Amino acid sequence: MIAWSLKSRERQTAMYTLYDRLADQSQFLIGVELVTTRGTITDRQAVDSRSFATQLVHSSEIDWVSITDNAGGNPQLSPMALGKPILYAEKDVIIHLSCKDFNRHGLESQAWELSSEGFHNILALSGDYPAAGYHGHAKPVFDVDSVGLLTMLDEMNRGLSRPKIGRKSPSKTIQATNFCAGAVATNFKRHENEVMPQLFKLEKKIECGAKFIIAQIGFDARKSHELACYLQRRNLGHVPLVGNVFLLSRPAARFFHKKAIPGVVVSDRLLEECEHQAKGSDRGARYFKELAAKQMAIFRGLGFAGGYLGGVHRIVDVHEILDIESSFSSDDWKQFARELQYPEPDEFYYFSQDRETKLADPARLNEAYEESLRSRQSNHNVTFRYRMSKLVHDWAFTPGRRLYEWGKSIYGSSKNTKQGPPLLRIVEHASKAALFGCRDCGDCSLPDIAFLCPESQCAKNQRNGPCGGTRDGKCEVEEFECIWGRAYDRLKAEGREQQLLDHAPAIQDQSLRGTSSWANTLLGRDHAAAKKKGVESPSDTAAPDNSKSTQSTKPHAPL
């Protein structure tokens, strides 16, 4: 098995890679999602999944198979168990790797195993919050998020440095991997302060190593077009974008309508249509397949790199959807795009709508949004506490200022440089706990998130932008407003919203927990130290030449 695995890996490396094919604009690739099941590989459901996988392997119409990692937060069979037979049959495989169940060591270990077995295509995900399982809900990990995982995979591709064990031990670089890492993006959100942070995070993911993007499930062609137009606007059109096609059914539509799957929305109007069609003699089977085929045709017409088909469990359904799509004429997708628009009430759009196509007009920003950029009005998230926190931080922690240099001297000369002077430590802990719900992590992200604490106010401790699971602006786990939406509102009122993710990828150092974050900031020990010291970022070496225009320091200027 090992010898066969190594041979397969050599063939995969030498072959025309999946990324090459996605980047080839003359092709439109079809991928199918394979959802793993709970139980052993010999369990009945797993056997059915393996049978489906075998059929996908032998289908010439399918270009790759994408295998989920504990989808929906449920404990399930490792994607590698289903992926090996597919890989050995020389069909491209994308393995989902999420951050909810492993810390960074576990993720690195998983990545080494994947590379050793010949799996090079990885979809990096923050992951769904754990659902009920053995003895209730598991404790989530989220040691890093999708941005942190992409950063790690990118460094592994360049040769990860092995930490020194002693003073005399030489530094070593581990053999470089050959991962093609992708990421998920969504703009299928209702509010501006949900959509814009998602778009900023999309850029951050690409900056940190994402080579392709798979869109989230959505049922609004205008929003899909907006995502493609936004990438073009930001000079990121070279990054392959894959559209997400989901085979609905009445139960699935009802399930999505309840927002049971974070980030996936079926609007009232679409649910009403699904309910109506499901009353037919075939329970809407033909309608739902035609709907999926129309989505596929729209993505092909919009110039996406491919379509990603989910919600299917039988090869006959896959072929029927593709056959229906092939029966359409070359321009039918334009009419489908006008029809297949099921937004939520008052949903935010970045671009204006083209009167003829009913899609996005990339030459014009949405008028209401453009007006808001001029007015810069405050809302309930721009509080007195925020303004004072920002003022104090600017005074005390801006290099070169007198208070900063004074504090650096005090903490550097204290008996315990990890805690600082006892009185200041008491003041720090008490004030931050009262103002921000501080958990004393020692590696503070307050300045990165407009003085909102990700440990106490984010269920997933997201430090590099929002996850994709908000529901109408609220956390998928708790009934409070997403901190990244709140941070966006605060920065937008000051004309600084484009700086939301300017900070270096925040990968929290757990060795600092329980120490003074003031000391760690002043003495250059926290995650921000890399940026202050000018440490090379992944994009400085890994991005293509034209990616220099995608750096987050470049303003997102209106037209």
C-alpha positions as CSV (number, residue, x, y, z in Angstrom):
1,M,0.0,0.0,0.0
2,I,2.8,2.4,0.9
3,A,4.7,1.7,-2.4
4,W,1.4,2.2,-4.3
5,S,0.8,5.5,-2.4
6,L,4.2,6.8,-3.3
7,K,3.8,5.9,-7.0
8,S,0.4,7.5,-7.0
9,R,1.9,10.6,-5.5
10,E,4.6,10.8,-8.1
11,R,2.0,10.5,-10.9
12,Q,-0.1,13.2,-9.3
13,T,2.9,15.5,-9.1
14,A,3.8,14.9,-12.7
15,M,0.3,15.2,-14.1
16,Y,-1.6,18.3,-15.2
17,T,-2.7,19.3,-11.8
18,L,-6.3,20.2,-10.7
19,Y,-5.2,23.8,-10.2
20,D,-3.8,23.9,-13.8
21,R,-7.1,22.7,-15.1
22,L,-9.1,25.1,-13.0
23,A,-6.9,28.0,-14.1
24,D,-7.3,27.0,-17.8
25,Q,-10.1,29.3,-18.9
26,S,-11.0,27.0,-21.8
27,Q,-12.4,24.4,-19.5
28,F,-15.3,24.2,-17.1
29,L,-14.7,21.5,-14.5
30,I,-17.4,19.5,-12.7
31,G,-16.8,18.5,-9.0
32,V,-19.1,16.5,-6.8
33,E,-19.3,16.6,-3.0
34,L,-19.0,13.3,-1.2
35,V,-20.2,13.5,2.4
36,T,-18.7,11.1,4.8
37,T,-20.8,9.2,7.3
38,R,-20.6,8.1,10.9
39,G,-19.2,4.7,11.5
40,T,-16.6,2.4,10.1
41,I,-15.8,1.9,6.4
42,T,-17.8,-1.3,6.5
43,D,-20.9,0.4,7.9
44,R,-23.9,0.3,5.5
45,Q,-24.0,4.1,4.9
46,A,-20.2,4.1,4.3
47,V,-20.5,1.2,1.9
48,D,-23.1,3.3,-0.1
49,S,-20.8,6.3,-0.1
50,R,-18.0,4.1,-1.4
51,S,-20.2,2.7,-4.1
52,F,-21.2,6.3,-5.1
53,A,-17.5,7.3,-5.0
54,T,-16.6,4.4,-7.3
55,Q,-19.3,5.5,-9.8
56,L,-17.9,9.0,-9.7
57,V,-14.4,7.7,-10.4
58,H,-15.7,5.9,-13.6
59,S,-17.7,8.9,-14.8
60,S,-15.8,10.8,-17.5
61,E,-18.1,13.8,-16.8
62,I,-16.7,14.3,-13.3
63,D,-13.4,16.0,-12.9
64,W,-12.9,15.8,-9.2
65,V,-14.4,14.6,-6.0
66,S,-14.5,16.8,-2.9
67,I,-14.8,15.0,0.5
68,T,-16.2,16.7,3.6
69,D,-14.6,16.8,7.1
70,N,-17.2,16.3,9.8
71,A,-19.8,18.3,7.9
72,G,-22.3,20.2,10.0
73,G,-20.1,19.7,13.0
74,N,-21.0,16.0,13.3
75,P,-18.4,13.3,14.0
76,Q,-17.9,11.3,10.9
77,L,-15.4,9.0,9.1
78,S,-12.2,10.7,8.1
79,P,-12.3,12.0,4.5
80,M,-9.0,10.1,3.8
81,A,-10.8,6.8,4.2
82,L,-13.1,7.5,1.3
83,G,-10.5,9.5,-0.6
84,K,-7.7,6.9,-1.0
85,P,-9.5,4.6,-3.5
86,I,-10.5,7.6,-5.5
87,L,-6.9,9.0,-5.5
88,Y,-5.4,5.6,-6.4
89,A,-7.9,5.4,-9.3
90,E,-6.2,8.7,-10.5
91,K,-9.3,10.9,-10.1
92,D,-8.5,14.3,-8.5
93,V,-9.6,14.6,-4.9
94,I,-10.1,17.7,-2.7
95,I,-9.9,16.9,1.0
96,H,-11.6,19.3,3.4
97,L,-9.5,20.2,6.4
98,S,-11.3,22.2,9.2
99,C,-10.0,23.8,12.3
100,K,-12.8,22.9,14.7
101,D,-11.4,19.5,15.9
102,F,-7.6,19.9,15.8
103,N,-5.2,22.4,17.2
104,R,-2.3,23.5,15.0
105,H,-0.2,20.5,15.9
106,G,-3.1,18.2,14.9
107,L,-3.6,20.1,11.7
108,E,0.0,19.9,10.8
109,S,0.1,16.2,11.5
110,Q,-3.0,15.8,9.3
111,A,-1.3,17.8,6.5
112,W,1.8,15.6,6.7
113,E,-0.3,12.5,6.4
114,L,-2.2,13.9,3.5
115,S,1.0,14.8,1.7
116,S,2.5,11.4,2.4
117,E,-0.5,9.7,0.9
118,G,-0.5,11.8,-2.2
119,F,-3.4,14.2,-1.4
120,H,-2.3,17.7,-2.5
121,N,-5.6,19.5,-3.0
122,I,-7.0,20.8,0.3
123,L,-10.0,23.0,1.1
124,A,-9.0,25.0,4.2
125,L,-12.0,25.7,6.5
126,S,-12.6,27.2,9.9
127,G,-15.4,24.6,10.2
128,D,-18.9,24.4,11.6
129,Y,-19.4,24.6,15.4
130,P,-19.5,21.0,16.8
131,A,-23.0,19.5,16.9
132,A,-24.3,16.9,19.4
133,G,-22.3,13.6,19.4
134,Y,-20.9,11.2,22.0
135,H,-22.2,12.4,25.4
136,G,-23.4,15.7,24.1
137,H,-21.5,18.5,22.4
138,A,-17.8,18.3,22.0
139,K,-15.5,21.1,23.0
140,P,-14.5,23.1,19.9
141,V,-10.8,23.7,19.2
142,F,-10.4,26.6,16.7
143,D,-6.8,27.0,17.7
144,V,-6.4,28.7,14.3
145,D,-8.9,29.6,11.6
146,S,-8.9,29.2,7.9
147,V,-6.5,32.1,7.4
148,G,-4.1,30.6,9.9
149,L,-4.4,27.2,8.3
150,L,-3.7,28.6,4.8
151,T,-0.7,30.4,6.3
152,M,0.6,27.2,7.7
153,L,0.1,25.2,4.5
154,D,1.8,27.9,2.5
155,E,4.8,27.8,4.9
156,M,4.9,24.0,4.5
157,N,5.1,24.4,0.8
158,R,8.1,26.7,1.2
159,G,9.8,24.4,3.7
160,L,8.7,24.7,7.3
161,S,11.4,25.6,9.8
162,R,11.9,23.1,12.6
163,P,12.3,24.9,16.0
164,K,15.7,24.6,17.7
165,I,15.9,22.3,20.7
166,G,19.0,23.8,22.2
167,R,21.4,26.6,21.7
168,K,23.9,24.5,19.7
169,S,21.3,22.6,17.7
170,P,21.3,23.7,14.0
171,S,18.1,25.1,12.5
172,K,16.5,22.7,10.0
173,T,14.0,23.1,7.2
174,I,11.6,20.3,6.6
175,Q,11.1,19.0,3.1
176,A,8.6,21.2,1.2
177,T,5.1,20.0,0.5
178,N,3.2,20.5,-2.7
179,F,-0.3,21.5,-1.5
180,C,-2.8,23.3,-3.6
181,A,-4.9,24.9,-0.9
182,G,-8.3,26.4,-1.6
183,A,-10.8,28.3,0.5
184,V,-14.6,29.0,0.7
185,A,-16.1,32.4,0.3
186,T,-19.6,33.7,0.7
187,N,-21.4,37.0,0.0
188,F,-24.8,35.4,0.4
189,K,-25.5,37.6,3.5
190,R,-28.2,40.1,4.3
191,H,-26.4,43.0,5.8
192,E,-23.6,45.2,4.6
193,N,-21.5,44.6,7.8
194,E,-21.7,40.9,7.0
195,V,-21.0,41.0,3.3
196,M,-18.0,43.4,3.3
197,P,-16.0,41.6,6.0
198,Q,-16.5,38.4,4.1
199,L,-15.1,40.0,0.9
200,F,-12.1,41.4,2.9
201,K,-11.5,38.0,4.3
202,L,-11.7,36.5,0.8
203,E,-8.8,38.7,-0.1
204,K,-6.9,37.8,3.0
205,K,-7.3,34.1,2.2
206,I,-5.8,34.6,-1.2
207,E,-3.0,36.7,0.2
208,C,-2.2,33.9,2.6
209,G,-2.1,31.2,0.0
210,A,-5.5,30.2,-1.3
211,K,-5.1,29.1,-4.9
212,F,-8.8,28.6,-5.7
213,I,-12.1,29.6,-4.2
214,I,-15.3,27.6,-3.9
215,A,-18.4,29.7,-3.3
216,Q,-20.9,28.9,-0.5
217,I,-24.3,27.5,-1.4
218,G,-26.6,30.3,-2.6
219,F,-29.6,30.9,-4.8
220,D,-29.1,34.4,-6.2
221,A,-27.3,34.7,-9.5
222,R,-26.8,38.4,-9.0
223,K,-24.8,37.7,-5.8
224,S,-22.8,35.0,-7.6
225,H,-22.0,37.5,-10.4
226,E,-21.0,40.1,-7.7
227,L,-18.4,37.8,-6.2
228,A,-16.8,37.3,-9.6
229,C,-16.9,41.0,-10.3
230,Y,-15.4,41.8,-7.0
231,L,-12.4,39.6,-7.7
232,Q,-11.9,41.3,-11.0
233,R,-12.2,44.7,-9.4
234,R,-9.5,43.8,-6.9
235,N,-7.2,42.4,-9.7
236,L,-7.8,38.8,-8.4
237,G,-9.6,37.5,-11.5
238,H,-6.7,35.0,-12.0
239,V,-7.9,33.1,-9.0
240,P,-10.2,30.2,-10.1
241,L,-13.7,30.6,-8.7
242,V,-16.0,27.6,-8.5
243,G,-19.8,28.0,-8.2
244,N,-21.7,25.9,-5.7
245,V,-24.7,24.0,-7.1
246,F,-27.0,22.2,-4.6
247,L,-29.7,19.7,-5.5
248,L,-32.6,20.9,-3.4
249,S,-35.6,18.9,-2.2
250,R,-38.5,20.0,-0.1
251,P,-37.0,18.7,3.2
252,A,-33.7,20.3,2.3
253,A,-35.4,23.6,1.5
254,R,-37.2,23.6,4.7
255,F,-34.0,22.7,6.6
256,F,-32.1,25.6,5.0
257,H,-35.0,28.0,5.5
258,K,-34.7,27.4,9.2
259,K,-31.1,28.4,8.9
260,A,-30.1,25.1,10.4
261,I,-26.9,25.0,8.4
262,P,-24.9,28.2,9.2
263,G,-24.3,30.3,6.1
264,V,-26.9,28.6,3.9
265,V,-30.1,30.5,3.3
266,V,-33.3,29.6,1.5
267,S,-35.5,32.7,1.4
268,D,-39.3,32.8,2.0
269,R,-40.0,33.2,-1.7
270,L,-37.8,30.2,-2.7
271,L,-39.3,28.0,0.0
272,E,-42.8,28.9,-1.3
273,E,-41.7,27.9,-4.8
274,C,-40.2,24.6,-3.6
275,E,-43.4,23.8,-1.6
276,H,-45.5,24.5,-4.7
277,Q,-43.3,22.3,-7.0
278,A,-43.2,19.5,-4.4
279,K,-47.0,19.0,-4.7
280,G,-46.5,17.5,-8.2
281,S,-46.8,13.9,-9.0
282,D,-43.0,13.4,-8.9
283,R,-42.7,15.5,-5.7
284,G,-40.8,18.2,-7.5
285,A,-37.9,15.9,-8.5
286,R,-37.8,17.2,-12.1
287,Y,-38.0,20.8,-11.0
288,F,-35.2,20.5,-8.4
289,K,-32.9,18.9,-11.0
290,E,-33.7,21.6,-13.5
291,L,-33.0,24.2,-10.9
292,A,-29.5,22.6,-10.3
293,A,-28.9,22.4,-14.0
294,K,-29.8,26.1,-14.4
295,Q,-27.4,27.0,-11.6
296,M,-24.6,25.1,-13.4
297,A,-25.4,26.8,-16.7
298,I,-25.3,30.2,-15.0
299,F,-21.9,29.6,-13.5
300,R,-20.6,28.4,-16.9
301,G,-22.1,31.5,-18.6
302,L,-20.6,33.8,-16.0
303,G,-17.1,32.4,-16.6
304,F,-16.6,30.5,-13.4
305,A,-13.8,27.9,-13.5
306,G,-16.3,25.1,-12.6
307,G,-19.4,23.9,-10.8
308,Y,-19.4,22.1,-7.5
309,L,-22.4,19.8,-7.2
310,G,-23.7,18.9,-3.7
311,G,-26.8,17.3,-2.2
312,V,-26.5,14.3,-4.6
313,H,-26.0,10.7,-3.5
314,R,-26.7,8.8,-6.7
315,I,-24.8,8.8,-9.9
316,V,-28.0,8.7,-11.9
317,D,-29.0,12.1,-10.4
318,V,-25.6,13.6,-11.3
319,H,-25.9,12.5,-14.9
320,E,-29.4,13.7,-15.2
321,I,-28.5,17.2,-14.0
322,L,-25.6,17.4,-16.4
323,D,-27.7,16.0,-19.2
324,I,-30.4,18.7,-18.6
325,E,-27.7,21.4,-18.5
326,S,-26.2,20.1,-21.8
327,S,-29.7,20.4,-23.4
328,F,-29.7,24.2,-22.9
329,S,-28.7,26.5,-25.7
330,S,-25.6,28.6,-25.2
331,D,-27.5,31.8,-24.2
332,D,-30.2,30.2,-22.1
333,W,-28.2,31.0,-18.9
334,K,-28.9,34.7,-19.3
335,Q,-32.6,34.2,-18.8
336,F,-32.0,31.7,-16.0
337,A,-29.9,34.3,-14.3
338,R,-32.7,36.8,-14.4
339,E,-35.1,34.3,-12.9
340,L,-32.8,32.6,-10.3
341,Q,-32.6,35.5,-7.8
342,Y,-34.0,34.7,-4.4
343,P,-32.5,37.2,-2.0
344,E,-33.7,38.0,1.5
345,P,-35.7,41.2,2.1
346,D,-33.5,44.3,1.9
347,E,-30.4,42.3,1.1
348,F,-27.2,44.3,0.6
349,Y,-25.6,44.4,-2.8
350,Y,-22.1,45.8,-3.5
351,F,-22.7,46.7,-7.1
352,S,-25.7,48.3,-8.8
353,Q,-28.0,46.1,-10.9
354,D,-27.6,46.1,-14.6
355,R,-31.0,47.0,-16.0
356,E,-30.8,44.6,-19.0
357,T,-29.1,41.5,-17.5
358,K,-30.4,42.0,-13.9
359,L,-27.0,41.0,-12.8
360,A,-24.3,43.1,-11.2
361,D,-23.0,46.2,-13.0
362,P,-19.3,46.2,-12.3
363,A,-18.9,49.8,-13.4
364,R,-21.2,51.2,-10.7
365,L,-21.3,50.7,-6.9
366,N,-24.7,50.3,-5.3
367,E,-26.0,53.8,-4.9
368,A,-27.1,53.5,-1.3
369,Y,-23.7,52.0,-0.4
370,E,-21.9,54.7,-2.3
371,E,-23.9,57.4,-0.5
372,S,-23.0,55.7,2.9
373,L,-19.3,56.0,2.0
374,R,-19.8,59.8,1.7
375,S,-22.0,60.3,4.8
376,R,-20.0,58.0,7.1
377,Q,-22.8,57.9,9.7
378,S,-22.3,56.3,13.1
379,N,-24.6,53.6,14.5
380,H,-25.1,51.9,17.8
381,N,-21.7,50.1,17.5
382,V,-19.7,53.3,17.6
383,T,-19.7,53.7,21.3
384,F,-18.0,56.1,23.7
385,R,-16.2,53.1,25.2
386,Y,-14.7,52.3,21.7
387,R,-13.6,55.9,21.1
388,M,-11.9,56.1,24.5
389,S,-10.3,52.6,24.1
390,K,-8.9,53.7,20.7
391,L,-7.6,57.0,22.1
392,V,-5.8,55.4,25.1
393,H,-4.3,52.6,22.9
394,D,-3.0,55.2,20.4
395,W,-1.4,57.1,23.3
396,A,0.2,54.1,25.0
397,F,1.0,51.6,22.2
398,T,2.1,53.7,19.2
399,P,5.8,53.2,18.7
400,G,7.7,56.4,19.0
401,R,5.3,58.1,21.4
402,R,6.6,59.1,24.8
403,L,4.1,56.9,26.7
404,Y,5.0,53.9,24.6
405,E,8.8,54.3,25.1
406,W,8.2,54.9,28.8
407,G,6.1,51.7,29.1
408,K,8.6,49.7,27.1
409,S,11.3,50.8,29.5
410,I,9.2,50.0,32.6
411,Y,8.2,46.5,31.5
412,G,11.6,45.7,30.1
413,S,13.3,46.5,33.4
414,S,10.7,44.9,35.7
415,K,11.6,41.8,37.8
416,N,9.1,39.7,35.9
417,T,9.0,40.8,32.3
418,K,6.2,38.5,31.5
419,Q,3.9,40.1,34.1
420,G,5.4,43.6,34.5
421,P,5.0,45.7,37.7
422,P,2.4,44.1,40.0
423,L,0.3,47.3,40.3
424,L,0.1,47.7,36.5
425,R,-0.8,44.1,36.1
426,I,-3.7,44.5,38.4
427,V,-4.9,47.6,36.6
428,E,-4.6,45.8,33.2
429,H,-6.4,42.7,34.3
430,A,-9.3,44.5,36.1
431,S,-9.8,47.2,33.4
432,K,-9.8,44.8,30.4
433,A,-12.0,42.2,32.2
434,A,-14.6,45.0,33.0
435,L,-14.5,46.7,29.6
436,F,-14.0,43.7,27.2
437,G,-14.6,40.5,29.1
438,C,-10.9,39.8,28.8
439,R,-9.9,36.1,29.3
440,D,-6.2,37.0,29.9
441,C,-4.9,35.2,26.7
442,G,-1.8,37.3,26.7
443,D,-1.8,37.6,22.9
444,C,-4.3,40.4,22.5
445,S,-6.4,41.0,19.3
446,L,-8.4,44.0,20.6
447,P,-6.6,46.5,18.4
448,D,-7.2,44.2,15.4
449,I,-11.0,44.0,15.9
450,A,-11.9,47.6,16.9
451,F,-11.6,46.7,20.6
452,L,-13.8,43.7,20.7
453,C,-12.5,40.5,22.3
454,P,-12.6,37.4,20.1
455,E,-12.1,35.1,23.1
456,S,-15.1,36.3,25.1
457,Q,-17.3,37.6,22.3
458,C,-16.8,35.1,19.4
459,A,-17.8,31.4,19.8
460,K,-15.0,30.4,17.4
461,N,-12.4,32.9,18.5
462,Q,-12.0,34.2,15.0
463,R,-9.1,36.6,14.8
464,N,-8.7,37.0,11.1
465,G,-12.1,37.9,9.9
466,P,-15.6,36.4,10.4
467,C,-16.6,32.8,9.8
468,G,-19.3,32.2,7.2
469,G,-22.0,31.2,9.7
470,T,-23.7,34.4,10.7
471,R,-27.5,34.5,10.6
472,D,-28.8,38.0,9.9
473,G,-25.7,39.5,11.5
474,K,-25.8,37.3,14.6
475,C,-23.4,34.6,15.7
476,E,-24.4,31.1,14.6
477,V,-23.9,29.8,18.2
478,E,-25.0,32.6,20.4
479,E,-27.7,35.3,20.0
480,F,-25.3,38.2,19.9
481,E,-24.1,40.4,17.0
482,C,-21.0,39.2,15.2
483,I,-17.9,41.1,16.5
484,W,-16.6,41.5,12.9
485,G,-19.8,43.2,11.8
486,R,-19.6,45.5,14.8
487,A,-15.9,46.2,14.1
488,Y,-16.8,47.0,10.4
489,D,-19.4,49.6,11.6
490,R,-16.8,51.2,13.9
491,L,-14.1,51.5,11.3
492,K,-16.5,52.6,8.5
493,A,-17.7,55.5,10.5
494,E,-14.0,56.7,10.5
495,G,-13.4,55.9,6.9
496,R,-11.1,53.0,7.8
497,E,-13.2,49.9,7.1
498,Q,-10.8,48.8,4.3
499,Q,-8.2,48.4,7.1
500,L,-10.3,45.8,8.9
501,L,-7.9,42.9,8.1
502,D,-4.7,44.9,7.5
503,H,-3.1,43.2,10.5
504,A,-0.7,40.3,10.1
505,P,-2.4,36.8,10.3
506,A,-3.1,36.4,14.0
507,I,-2.0,33.0,15.1
508,Q,-2.3,33.1,18.9
509,D,0.7,32.0,21.0
510,Q,-0.7,29.9,23.8
511,S,2.6,30.1,25.8
512,L,1.6,33.7,26.6
513,R,-1.7,32.8,28.3
514,G,-1.9,34.2,31.7
515,T,0.9,36.8,31.1
516,S,0.5,40.5,30.5
517,S,-0.6,41.4,27.0
518,W,0.7,44.9,27.6
519,A,4.1,43.6,28.3
520,N,4.0,41.2,25.3
521,T,2.9,44.1,23.0
522,L,5.5,46.5,24.3
523,L,8.3,43.9,24.3
524,G,7.4,42.4,20.9
525,R,6.3,38.9,21.9
526,D,2.7,38.8,20.6
527,H,1.4,37.9,17.1
528,A,1.7,41.6,16.0
529,A,5.5,41.5,16.5
530,A,6.0,39.9,13.1
531,K,4.5,42.8,11.4
532,K,6.3,45.4,13.6
533,K,9.7,43.6,12.8
534,G,9.0,43.5,9.1
535,V,8.9,39.7,9.0
536,E,8.2,38.3,5.5
537,S,4.6,37.4,4.8
538,P,3.5,34.4,2.7
539,S,2.4,36.6,-0.1
540,D,5.8,38.2,-0.4
541,T,7.2,34.9,-1.8
542,A,4.2,32.8,-2.9
543,A,2.0,35.2,-4.8
544,P,2.2,35.7,-8.6
545,D,3.6,39.0,-9.8
546,N,0.3,40.6,-10.4
547,S,-0.8,39.9,-6.8
548,K,1.1,42.9,-5.5
549,S,-2.0,44.9,-6.2
550,T,-4.0,42.7,-3.9
551,Q,-2.2,43.5,-0.6
552,S,-4.6,44.7,2.1
553,T,-2.7,48.0,2.4
554,K,-4.0,49.1,-0.9
555,P,-7.2,51.2,-0.5
556,H,-10.4,49.7,-1.9
557,A,-11.1,52.9,-3.8
558,P,-14.6,53.6,-5.2
559,L,-14.8,54.1,-9.0
